[in-house]
Amino acid sequence: MSLDSQGRFLPPQALRDAFAASLDGVAPESTIVYCGSGVTACHMLLSLEHAGLTGARLYPGSWSEWSGDPSRPVATGAAP
């Protein structure tokens, strides 16, 4: 999403346009980025900064840490 065919970051304006829908009006400084293990989230955080959308934060444990805590509730069954 944030790289061109040569593996370079897209121009800042193209990234801002791409992030506009997912941020849905939420300020970057109120955004927390996470993924499965933290690797992709770091890339997204850098992409946001490159786009001039500064201040987002990383949840470094990402889904792996969050879901590994047995005290957290887990939903099971078919999705609504």
The 8 nearest C-alpha neighbors of each residue, nearest first, counted from 0:
[[1, 2, 17, 3, 14, 9, 8, 43],
 [0, 2, 9, 8, 14, 46, 3, 43],
 [3, 1, 8, 7, 6, 9, 0, 4],
 [2, 4, 6, 5, 7, 9, 8, 1],
 [3, 5, 6, 2, 7, 8, 9, 1],
 [6, 4, 3, 7, 2, 8, 9, 1],
 [7, 5, 2, 3, 4, 8, 1, 9],
 [8, 6, 2, 3, 5, 9, 4, 1],
 [9, 7, 2, 1, 3, 10, 6, 46],
 [8, 10, 2, 1, 3, 13, 14, 11],
 [9, 11, 13, 12, 14, 8, 50, 49],
 [10, 12, 50, 14, 13, 49, 15, 9],
 [13, 11, 15, 14, 10, 16, 50, 9],
 [14, 12, 16, 10, 11, 15, 17, 9],
 [13, 15, 17, 11, 12, 16, 50, 18],
 [16, 14, 12, 18, 17, 50, 13, 19],
 [15, 17, 13, 19, 14, 18, 12, 20],
 [18, 16, 14, 15, 19, 13, 20, 21],
 [17, 19, 15, 21, 16, 20, 22, 14],
 [20, 18, 16, 22, 17, 21, 15, 23],
 [21, 19, 23, 22, 18, 17, 16, 24],
 [20, 22, 23, 18, 19, 17, 24, 25],
 [21, 23, 25, 19, 24, 20, 18, 26],
 [24, 22, 20, 21, 25, 19, 18, 26],
 [23, 25, 22, 26, 19, 20, 21, 27],
 [26, 24, 22, 23, 27, 29, 30, 28],
 [25, 27, 29, 28, 24, 30, 22, 52],
 [26, 28, 55, 30, 29, 54, 52, 53],
 [29, 27, 54, 55, 26, 30, 53, 56],
 [30, 28, 27, 26, 55, 25, 31, 54],
 [31, 29, 55, 27, 28, 56, 32, 26],
 [30, 32, 56, 57, 55, 58, 33, 29],
 [31, 33, 57, 40, 58, 56, 30, 44],
 [34, 32, 61, 40, 58, 37, 57, 31],
 [33, 35, 61, 40, 37, 36, 62, 39],
 [34, 36, 62, 61, 63, 37, 33, 39],
 [35, 37, 61, 63, 34, 38, 62, 60],
 [36, 38, 40, 61, 34, 59, 39, 35],
 [37, 39, 40, 41, 36, 42, 34, 35],
 [40, 38, 42, 41, 37, 34, 43, 36],
 [39, 41, 33, 43, 37, 42, 34, 38],
 [42, 40, 44, 43, 39, 38, 45, 37],
 [41, 43, 39, 45, 40, 44, 46, 38],
 [44, 42, 46, 40, 45, 41, 47, 39],
 [43, 45, 41, 47, 46, 42, 40, 48],
 [44, 46, 48, 42, 43, 47, 49, 41],
 [47, 45, 43, 49, 44, 48, 50, 42],
 [48, 46, 50, 52, 44, 45, 49, 43],
 [47, 49, 53, 45, 51, 52, 50, 46],
 [48, 50, 46, 51, 47, 11, 45, 52],
 [51, 49, 11, 47, 48, 15, 14, 52],
 [50, 52, 48, 49, 53, 47, 11, 15],
 [53, 51, 47, 48, 50, 27, 54, 15],
 [54, 52, 48, 51, 55, 27, 47, 28],
 [53, 55, 28, 27, 56, 52, 29, 48],
 [56, 54, 28, 27, 30, 31, 53, 29],
 [57, 55, 31, 32, 30, 54, 58, 28],
 [56, 58, 32, 59, 31, 33, 55, 40],
 [57, 59, 33, 61, 60, 32, 31, 56],
 [60, 58, 61, 57, 37, 33, 36, 40],
 [61, 59, 64, 58, 63, 37, 62, 36],
 [62, 60, 33, 34, 59, 37, 36, 63],
 [61, 63, 35, 65, 64, 66, 34, 36],
 [64, 62, 61, 66, 65, 36, 35, 67],
 [65, 63, 60, 67, 62, 66, 61, 68],
 [66, 64, 62, 67, 63, 68, 61, 60],
 [65, 67, 68, 64, 63, 62, 71, 69],
 [68, 66, 64, 65, 63, 69, 62, 71],
 [67, 69, 70, 66, 71, 65, 64, 72],
 [70, 68, 71, 67, 66, 72, 73, 65],
 [71, 69, 68, 72, 67, 73, 66, 65],
 [72, 70, 69, 68, 73, 66, 65, 67],
 [73, 71, 70, 74, 69, 66, 68, 75],
 [72, 74, 75, 71, 66, 69, 70, 76],
 [75, 73, 72, 76, 78, 77, 71, 79],
 [76, 74, 73, 77, 78, 72, 79, 71],
 [77, 75, 78, 74, 79, 73, 72, 66],
 [76, 78, 79, 75, 74, 73, 72, 66],
 [77, 79, 76, 75, 74, 73, 72, 66],
 [78, 77, 76, 75, 74, 73, 72, 71]]
